[in-house]
C-alpha cells in the first residue's frame, strides 16, 4: 500500500488538473481526509458552509426537505465528484442537505482557509473561482434536468 500526500491526491483528480506545484500545496494545506457512514449528514441546510468535498469513494445525495413528503433528492454525486460551493458565496450557508447514500471517503477542503489564500494570491483565487463557477453551472444543469423529470408534464 502506498501512502499519498494530499497534494498528490489533488494532482491526480481531474478537477484540479490545471493546478500545479505551489497551487496544489495551497489547496493541500486546506484539505483533510474524512469518512462518513451511510446515512450520515456531511452538512445540513442553513448551517454555516465552511468547506467543500471531493468524493473519493461513495455517493452523496443533495436533498431538500419537503413538509409532508420528506427529503427530495436533487442530485446524487459519486466517486470523483465535487460537493458544495456555498463556502464561497455569502452568506456562506448550505442551501440543501448533503447525506451519505453509501459509506463515503472524501477530501474536505476548508473554505475559510481557501478564501484567505485566494485573497492573498489573486491568480490562484481566479483559477479556483473559475473551477467552482464551472461546477456550479454543471450542478445547476443536473438539478434542472432532474426537476424537469420529476415535475415536468408532457404537452397534449
Backbone bond lengths (Angstrom), bond angles and torsions (degrees), N, CA, C in turn:
res aa  C-N    CA-C-N  psi(-1)  N-CA   C-N-CA  omega(-1)  CA-C   N-CA-C  phi
1 X - - - 1.462 - - 1.529 108.82 -
2 X 1.304 116.70 130.29 1.459 122.40 178.69 1.518 109.12 -101.45
3 X 1.314 116.20 130.63 1.456 120.75 176.63 1.517 107.60 -92.77
4 X 1.346 115.63 125.87 1.462 121.07 -179.37 1.520 109.53 -106.79
5 X 1.330 115.49 144.62 1.452 120.14 172.96 1.515 110.37 -74.05
6 X 1.323 116.29 160.97 1.463 120.06 -179.75 1.522 111.81 -62.37
7 X 1.348 117.38 -33.51 1.467 118.73 178.30 1.526 111.27 -66.01
8 X 1.338 117.99 -34.37 1.466 121.78 176.97 1.524 110.75 -69.44
9 X 1.319 116.35 -42.60 1.472 120.46 178.04 1.530 109.56 -60.53
10 X 1.332 116.66 -45.37 1.466 120.56 178.53 1.524 111.43 -64.27
11 X 1.319 117.53 -41.16 1.467 121.48 -179.35 1.521 111.85 -62.70
12 X 1.330 116.87 -30.29 1.461 121.47 -178.96 1.524 113.14 -86.87
13 X 1.321 117.49 -3.39 1.462 120.98 179.89 1.533 109.19 -89.75
14 X 1.329 117.57 130.47 1.478 120.55 -177.79 1.528 113.72 -55.39
15 X 1.303 117.78 -32.56 1.465 122.37 -178.16 1.529 111.42 -60.69
16 X 1.332 116.36 -32.79 1.460 120.84 -174.69 1.525 113.17 -108.05
17 X 1.333 117.62 19.58 1.462 120.71 -175.84 1.531 113.40 -60.90
18 X 1.330 118.05 -28.18 1.475 119.55 179.89 1.532 112.59 -83.86
19 X 1.326 117.10 -5.95 1.460 121.00 177.69 1.525 108.80 -92.85
20 X 1.325 116.01 131.44 1.460 120.07 -179.49 1.524 109.85 -132.36
21 X 1.316 115.20 168.02 1.458 123.97 171.73 1.505 116.28 39.26
22 X 1.333 114.52 -110.28 1.467 121.23 -174.24 1.531 112.17 -61.99
23 X 1.339 117.13 -37.43 1.470 119.78 -179.87 1.528 111.36 -65.62
24 X 1.334 116.99 -37.82 1.466 119.70 176.25 1.524 110.84 -64.46
25 X 1.316 116.74 -36.86 1.468 120.24 177.19 1.524 110.78 -66.20
26 X 1.339 116.77 -39.16 1.463 120.30 176.79 1.526 110.37 -60.72
27 X 1.339 116.06 -46.52 1.473 120.82 178.88 1.531 111.02 -63.32
28 X 1.328 116.78 -47.38 1.470 121.31 -177.55 1.523 111.19 -61.72
29 X 1.336 116.58 -32.60 1.466 120.05 178.64 1.515 113.33 -65.83
30 X 1.315 117.32 -14.59 1.473 122.29 179.47 1.530 111.71 -109.09
31 X 1.337 117.94 6.57 1.475 121.43 -172.15 1.521 112.49 -109.13
32 X 1.325 114.94 154.73 1.470 122.46 175.14 1.526 108.62 -148.16
33 X 1.314 116.87 146.25 1.463 121.61 172.68 1.518 108.86 -76.95
34 X 1.337 116.70 136.74 1.460 121.70 177.68 1.530 109.71 -138.41
35 X 1.323 115.68 159.69 1.464 122.72 176.38 1.530 108.86 -135.48
36 X 1.330 115.13 145.11 1.460 122.13 176.50 1.519 108.33 -134.26
37 X 1.309 116.23 139.11 1.455 120.69 175.71 1.514 111.02 -82.47
38 X 1.334 115.48 158.68 1.463 120.28 178.05 1.525 109.86 -52.73
39 X 1.336 115.98 131.08 1.460 122.04 179.06 1.520 114.60 90.26
40 X 1.319 118.11 -13.54 1.472 120.80 179.38 1.521 110.35 -74.45
41 X 1.332 115.14 146.29 1.457 120.68 176.49 1.525 109.84 -86.88
42 X 1.330 115.79 132.17 1.455 121.13 171.04 1.523 108.72 -81.42
43 X 1.344 115.33 -32.67 1.459 122.35 177.37 1.523 108.39 -164.25
44 X 1.351 115.30 161.63 1.463 121.56 179.85 1.524 110.01 -126.89
45 X 1.324 114.38 144.64 1.465 121.43 178.82 1.526 110.18 -51.19
46 X 1.336 115.73 135.43 1.460 121.57 177.98 1.518 114.18 90.38
47 X 1.334 117.71 -19.93 1.459 119.91 177.65 1.528 109.70 -72.28
48 X 1.333 115.01 161.12 1.455 119.80 176.06 1.523 109.41 -62.63
49 X 1.316 115.95 130.69 1.467 121.76 178.23 1.522 107.27 -97.15
50 X 1.310 115.81 99.50 1.457 119.92 -175.95 1.527 112.20 -118.74
51 X 1.334 116.63 20.38 1.462 120.42 -177.51 1.528 110.41 -166.32
52 X 1.330 115.54 170.36 1.460 121.66 168.13 1.508 107.99 -142.43
53 X 1.323 116.50 169.55 1.453 121.73 -171.44 1.523 112.14 -126.30
54 X 1.308 114.92 144.45 1.460 122.87 166.76 1.522 104.86 -110.40
55 X 1.325 116.96 114.41 1.462 121.37 -176.91 1.524 108.36 -77.97
56 X 1.314 116.00 116.74 1.466 120.86 179.30 1.521 110.54 -89.33
57 X 1.329 115.72 -32.78 1.470 121.06 -178.46 1.521 108.56 -160.32
58 X 1.328 116.36 134.37 1.464 120.93 178.54 1.521 111.50 108.45
59 X 1.331 115.65 -173.35 1.457 121.02 -179.53 1.526 110.66 -134.87
60 X 1.336 114.17 145.49 1.460 122.64 178.65 1.521 107.69 -123.68
61 X 1.326 116.36 131.33 1.465 121.76 175.93 1.524 109.10 -99.14
62 X 1.335 116.12 128.53 1.460 121.14 170.82 1.519 106.74 -89.23
63 X 1.324 116.20 123.68 1.464 121.19 -171.84 1.527 111.72 -128.30
64 X 1.314 114.80 148.34 1.456 122.57 167.55 1.516 107.15 -118.08
65 X 1.318 116.53 137.65 1.460 120.01 179.06 1.521 109.60 -87.64
66 X 1.327 115.86 129.83 1.461 122.34 178.06 1.521 108.92 -116.33
67 X 1.337 118.08 119.52 1.468 119.83 178.41 1.528 110.47 -55.53
68 X 1.299 115.88 132.06 1.460 121.70 179.23 1.518 113.68 86.00
69 X 1.325 117.56 -17.22 1.464 120.81 -179.95 1.523 112.32 -117.60
70 X 1.328 115.96 -23.85 1.459 119.40 -176.86 1.510 111.39 87.20
71 X 1.334 116.47 -160.56 1.470 119.32 -177.11 1.531 112.03 -72.12
72 X 1.334 115.55 134.33 1.459 122.29 175.21 1.526 107.13 -109.22
73 X 1.315 116.93 127.21 1.458 120.87 -178.70 1.522 109.86 -82.20
74 X 1.335 115.18 120.40 1.462 121.46 178.07 1.517 111.43 -86.30
75 X 1.331 115.58 -37.60 1.454 120.67 -176.33 1.524 108.46 -162.01
76 X 1.314 116.43 149.36 1.457 122.73 173.52 1.517 107.57 -119.52
77 X 1.331 115.47 128.52 1.465 121.40 -175.46 1.522 108.46 -118.79
78 X 1.339 115.27 129.55 1.460 120.52 -176.32 1.511 113.67 -114.52
79 X 1.333 113.98 -159.82 1.462 122.97 -176.31 1.526 111.53 -45.49
80 X 1.313 115.70 128.08 1.454 121.26 177.59 1.513 114.65 86.37
81 X 1.336 117.31 -10.51 1.457 120.74 -177.28 1.519 113.23 -77.05
82 X 1.316 114.66 162.54 1.458 123.12 178.64 1.525 107.53 -111.69
83 X 1.335 116.28 133.50 1.465 121.16 -179.86 1.520 108.92 -122.43
84 X 1.323 115.92 119.48 1.457 121.28 170.62 1.506 115.11 105.03
85 X 1.322 115.43 129.05 1.457 121.61 171.44 1.521 109.80 -132.39
86 X 1.306 117.39 -4.21 1.464 121.57 -175.84 1.527 113.10 -64.44
87 X 1.326 117.85 -18.68 1.464 121.78 177.95 1.524 111.92 -63.30
88 X 1.336 116.20 -21.99 1.457 120.94 -173.76 1.527 112.88 -97.43
89 X 1.322 117.64 -21.70 1.466 121.41 -170.60 1.531 110.75 -112.48
90 X 1.346 117.28 115.16 1.468 119.55 177.74 1.522 110.38 -56.64
91 X 1.287 119.83 141.35 1.463 128.10 14.21 1.532 114.26 -88.94
92 X 1.308 118.96 20.51 1.464 123.39 176.66 1.529 111.93 54.60
93 X 1.334 114.37 53.36 1.464 121.39 175.21 1.517 108.96 -125.15
94 X 1.333 115.53 142.30 1.464 120.07 177.30 1.511 109.62 -64.30
95 X 1.317 116.09 138.56 1.463 122.64 -178.40 1.522 112.08 -101.44
96 X 1.332 116.18 0.38 1.468 122.63 177.49 1.530 107.18 -158.49
97 X 1.324 115.62 173.35 1.468 120.96 173.08 1.517 108.62 -91.12
98 X 1.310 116.75 147.35 1.455 122.36 172.36 1.517 107.72 -119.72
99 X 1.338 116.89 115.10 1.464 121.53 -176.50 1.529 109.83 -123.67
100 X 1.320 115.58 137.74 1.465 120.72 177.90 1.530 108.85 -69.92
101 X 1.328 117.15 117.24 1.474 122.07 176.02 1.517 110.19 -78.09
102 X 1.323 115.92 -28.55 1.462 124.43 175.01 1.529 105.90 -135.46
103 X 1.312 116.82 177.34 1.461 119.15 172.47 1.531 107.89 -59.59
104 X 1.323 116.27 139.21 1.467 121.62 -175.00 1.529 110.36 -126.22
105 X 1.335 114.26 133.67 1.466 122.34 166.50 1.515 105.90 -113.84
106 X 1.331 116.45 131.60 1.462 119.42 -175.08 1.517 110.87 -149.07
107 X 1.320 114.32 164.54 1.452 121.09 165.09 1.520 105.97 -99.29
108 X 1.318 115.88 130.94 1.457 122.07 177.76 1.521 106.76 -107.85
109 X 1.336 116.05 120.13 1.463 120.98 -179.15 1.523 109.64 -104.25
110 X 1.312 115.58 127.73 1.453 123.48 -176.18 1.532 110.39 -74.46
111 X 1.335 116.59 118.22 1.450 121.83 -176.48 1.514 113.83 -67.71
112 X 1.324 118.29 -39.80 1.461 121.46 178.97 1.523 110.48 -63.19
113 X 1.307 116.52 -43.91 1.463 122.73 176.99 1.528 109.99 -59.36
114 X 1.335 116.62 -46.61 1.465 120.48 -178.83 1.526 112.28 -66.87
115 X 1.328 117.14 -40.23 1.473 119.44 178.79 1.528 110.90 -60.46
116 X 1.337 116.78 -41.71 1.471 120.71 178.42 1.526 110.81 -63.18
117 X 1.325 116.92 -42.10 1.464 120.87 -179.48 1.537 110.70 -69.06
118 X 1.320 117.36 -34.00 1.471 121.00 176.87 1.528 110.61 -66.56
119 X 1.320 116.82 -40.76 1.465 120.23 178.85 1.524 111.15 -67.61
120 X 1.320 117.07 -36.38 1.469 121.36 -178.96 1.527 111.96 -74.30
121 X 1.337 117.34 -27.66 1.461 121.83 -178.04 1.527 108.36 -133.58
122 X 1.348 117.33 88.38 1.464 120.74 -175.47 1.529 114.73 -57.24
123 X 1.324 118.75 -31.92 1.473 120.22 178.58 1.526 109.52 -66.07
124 X 1.312 116.94 -42.83 1.466 121.58 175.32 1.529 109.77 -62.53
125 X 1.335 115.97 -45.48 1.462 120.80 -179.69 1.517 112.15 -59.59
126 X 1.326 117.13 -42.12 1.461 121.01 179.04 1.524 110.77 -62.59
127 X 1.332 116.74 -46.19 1.474 120.15 179.35 1.523 111.35 -60.72
128 X 1.331 115.93 -44.38 1.462 119.19 -178.91 1.524 110.75 -67.35
129 X 1.333 117.06 -41.66 1.466 120.41 177.96 1.520 110.93 -61.26
130 X 1.324 117.02 -40.97 1.463 120.59 178.04 1.532 110.53 -61.30
131 X 1.338 117.24 -41.72 1.469 120.56 179.08 1.521 111.35 -66.30
132 X 1.322 116.31 -44.35 1.471 120.07 -179.37 1.521 110.28 -65.50
133 X 1.334 117.42 -41.74 1.470 121.11 178.60 1.521 111.12 -61.00
134 X 1.309 116.72 -41.25 1.459 121.30 177.68 1.528 110.30 -62.09
135 X 1.319 116.37 -42.86 1.473 120.78 179.10 1.528 110.73 -65.37
136 X 1.334 116.86 -38.09 1.460 120.81 177.66 1.527 110.40 -60.59
137 X 1.318 116.65 -47.23 1.468 120.91 -179.50 1.525 110.41 -62.05
138 X 1.321 116.80 -43.88 1.468 121.90 179.11 1.529 110.43 -61.21
139 X 1.304 116.34 -45.15 1.465 121.31 179.89 1.528 111.50 -64.40
140 X 1.331 116.53 -41.90 1.462 119.89 179.07 1.533 110.99 -64.25
141 X 1.319 117.53 -38.01 1.463 120.89 176.00 1.521 111.06 -61.22
142 X 1.334 116.66 -44.36 1.464 120.54 178.91 1.527 111.15 -62.49
143 X 1.338 116.15 -45.06 1.467 119.45 -179.65 1.523 110.82 -64.57
144 X 1.300 116.65 -40.27 1.468 120.79 178.93 1.529 110.51 -59.74
145 X 1.336 116.87 -46.88 1.468 120.55 179.68 1.524 111.14 -63.61
146 X 1.325 116.64 -40.64 1.465 119.83 179.00 1.530 110.62 -64.15
147 X 1.325 117.33 -42.71 1.460 120.35 178.91 1.523 111.06 -64.86
148 X 1.332 117.87 -38.83 1.460 120.46 176.25 1.534 110.87 -63.11
149 X 1.338 116.51 -40.31 1.468 120.10 177.28 1.516 111.37 -63.99
150 X 1.348 116.65 -39.60 1.462 119.78 -176.64 1.524 113.43 -77.58
151 X 1.336 116.36 -38.57 1.458 119.27 -168.75 1.518 115.03 -120.64
152 X 1.333 116.46 -8.72 1.464 119.27 179.33 1.528 110.67 -68.99
153 X 1.306 115.54 147.01 1.464 120.23 178.35 1.531 107.94 -118.80
154 X 1.305 114.72 142.65 1.469 120.20 178.95 1.524 109.32 -70.86
155 X 1.339 115.96 140.68 1.470 120.39 175.39 1.513 108.71 -73.31
156 X 1.339 116.06 144.66 1.469 119.71 178.89 1.489 109.95 -119.58
